Amino acid sequence: MTEDSDLLAQFETGRIDPAQFPHRAHVRVGFELLERHRFPEALLHLARGLRRLAARAGHPEAYHETITTAFLALIAERRLRSRDNGWSEFAAQNADLFRKDLLEEFYDTSVLQSLQARNTFILPRKKDPPAPARARTSPAITSTNTITSRSRN
């Protein structure tokens, strides 16, 4: 892997070997871009670089718009909480960002695996809570906004 001081420059010029660019480096590049740019510009630079990296690896279809945007938004939000901290402290305080499955806390797996999420940013939705173990009769609102009695088994 390249030294951290060269990472962003190599990323932006397309000189990174895709095989030497793990998830942690993705997070680091996002952090560095947000140090230099406002979110929309940072996203533009990150998306452009990741598309170039995926194409260079022979897998242009690997680029994922929702994952890219959502991870960068998480990094930006966390940076706001620790504004004056450098990378080392930020990384130590936000170790969950290095989990590739982190977005599953915000998205259903089926959404992240969809072609729509790959091609355009999809807002996260609240996941449905688990169904109750034992159901009972309760009022329900129908599509016409009237309350009816619904029986659950």
C-alpha positions as CSV (number, residue, x, y, z in Angstrom):
1,M,0.0,0.0,0.0
2,T,1.2,3.5,-0.6
3,E,2.1,5.9,2.2
4,D,-0.8,7.9,3.5
5,S,0.8,11.2,2.4
6,D,0.7,9.9,-1.2
7,L,-2.6,8.0,-1.1
8,L,-4.9,10.8,-2.2
9,A,-2.6,12.1,-5.0
10,Q,-2.3,8.6,-6.4
11,F,-6.0,8.0,-6.1
12,E,-6.9,11.1,-7.9
13,T,-4.4,10.5,-10.7
14,G,-5.4,6.9,-11.1
15,R,-2.1,5.5,-10.1
16,I,-3.4,3.2,-7.4
17,D,-3.3,-0.6,-8.0
18,P,-6.8,-1.8,-7.4
19,A,-5.5,-4.9,-5.7
20,Q,-3.7,-2.7,-3.2
21,F,-6.8,-0.5,-2.3
22,P,-8.7,-2.2,0.6
23,H,-11.8,-0.8,2.3
24,R,-9.7,1.0,4.9
25,A,-8.0,3.0,2.1
26,H,-11.5,3.9,0.7
27,V,-12.4,5.4,4.1
28,R,-9.0,7.2,4.3
29,V,-9.5,8.7,0.8
30,G,-13.0,9.8,1.7
31,F,-11.7,11.5,4.9
32,E,-8.9,13.3,3.0
33,L,-11.3,14.5,0.3
34,L,-13.6,15.9,2.9
35,E,-10.6,17.7,4.4
36,R,-10.2,19.5,1.1
37,H,-13.7,19.8,-0.3
38,R,-17.3,20.3,0.7
39,F,-19.4,17.1,0.5
40,P,-20.7,17.4,-3.1
41,E,-17.3,18.0,-4.5
42,A,-15.7,15.3,-2.4
43,L,-18.4,12.9,-3.6
44,L,-17.7,13.9,-7.2
45,H,-13.9,13.2,-6.7
46,L,-14.5,10.0,-4.9
47,A,-17.0,8.6,-7.4
48,R,-14.8,9.5,-10.3
49,G,-11.8,7.9,-8.8
50,L,-13.7,4.7,-7.8
51,R,-15.2,4.3,-11.2
52,R,-11.7,4.7,-12.7
53,L,-10.3,2.2,-10.3
54,A,-13.1,-0.3,-11.0
55,A,-12.5,0.0,-14.8
56,R,-8.8,-0.4,-14.3
57,A,-9.4,-3.6,-12.4
58,G,-11.5,-4.8,-15.3
59,H,-14.8,-4.6,-13.4
60,P,-16.5,-1.3,-14.1
61,E,-19.8,-2.8,-12.9
62,A,-18.2,-3.0,-9.4
63,Y,-18.8,0.7,-8.7
64,H,-21.8,1.2,-6.4
65,E,-23.4,4.6,-6.1
66,T,-25.4,4.0,-2.9
67,I,-22.5,2.4,-1.0
68,T,-20.1,5.2,-2.2
69,T,-22.5,8.0,-1.2
70,A,-23.7,6.5,2.0
71,F,-20.2,5.7,3.3
72,L,-18.9,9.2,2.4
73,A,-22.0,10.7,4.2
74,L,-21.1,8.7,7.3
75,I,-17.5,9.8,7.2
76,A,-18.6,13.4,6.8
77,E,-21.0,13.2,9.7
78,R,-18.4,11.6,12.0
79,R,-15.8,14.3,11.0
80,L,-18.2,17.0,12.2
81,R,-18.2,15.4,15.6
82,S,-14.4,15.3,15.8
83,R,-13.6,18.4,13.6
84,D,-10.1,19.0,14.9
85,N,-8.9,15.4,15.0
86,G,-6.5,14.1,12.5
87,W,-6.8,10.8,10.7
88,S,-5.3,8.6,13.4
89,E,-7.6,9.8,16.1
90,F,-10.6,9.7,13.7
91,A,-9.8,6.2,12.7
92,A,-9.5,5.1,16.3
93,Q,-12.8,6.7,17.3
94,N,-14.7,5.4,14.3
95,A,-13.5,1.8,13.9
96,D,-17.0,0.7,12.7
97,L,-16.4,2.6,9.4
98,F,-13.8,-0.1,8.5
99,R,-16.6,-2.8,8.5
100,K,-17.7,-3.3,4.9
101,D,-21.1,-4.5,6.2
102,L,-21.8,-1.4,8.2
103,L,-24.4,-0.2,5.8
104,E,-26.5,-3.2,6.6
105,E,-27.5,-1.4,9.7
106,F,-29.2,1.2,7.5
107,Y,-30.3,-0.8,4.5
108,D,-31.8,-4.1,3.8
109,T,-29.4,-6.4,2.0
110,S,-31.8,-6.7,-0.9
111,V,-31.7,-3.0,-1.5
112,L,-27.9,-2.9,-1.5
113,Q,-27.8,-5.8,-3.9
114,S,-30.2,-4.1,-6.3
115,L,-29.3,-2.7,-9.7
116,Q,-31.1,0.5,-8.7
117,A,-28.9,1.0,-5.7
118,R,-25.8,0.3,-7.7
119,N,-26.7,2.9,-10.4
120,T,-28.2,5.7,-8.3
121,F,-28.2,6.7,-4.6
122,I,-31.0,5.2,-2.6
123,L,-32.0,6.8,0.7
124,P,-31.8,4.5,3.6
125,R,-35.2,3.3,5.0
126,K,-36.0,2.2,8.5
127,K,-35.8,-1.5,8.7
128,D,-39.1,-3.2,9.7
129,P,-39.0,-4.4,13.3
130,P,-39.3,-8.1,13.8
131,A,-42.9,-9.4,13.9
132,P,-44.3,-9.9,17.5
133,A,-44.1,-13.5,18.7
134,R,-47.7,-13.6,19.7
135,A,-50.3,-11.6,17.8
136,R,-53.7,-10.3,19.0
137,T,-56.7,-8.4,17.6
138,S,-55.9,-4.7,17.2
139,P,-57.2,-1.8,15.3
140,A,-55.6,-1.2,11.9
141,I,-55.6,1.7,9.5
142,T,-56.6,0.7,6.0
143,S,-55.5,2.4,2.8
144,T,-58.6,4.7,3.0
145,N,-57.5,5.9,6.5
146,T,-60.4,4.2,8.3
147,I,-59.8,2.1,11.3
148,T,-60.9,-1.5,11.1
149,S,-60.4,-4.5,13.3
150,R,-57.7,-6.8,12.2
151,S,-57.1,-10.3,13.6
152,R,-53.6,-11.5,13.9
153,N,-52.6,-15.1,14.5
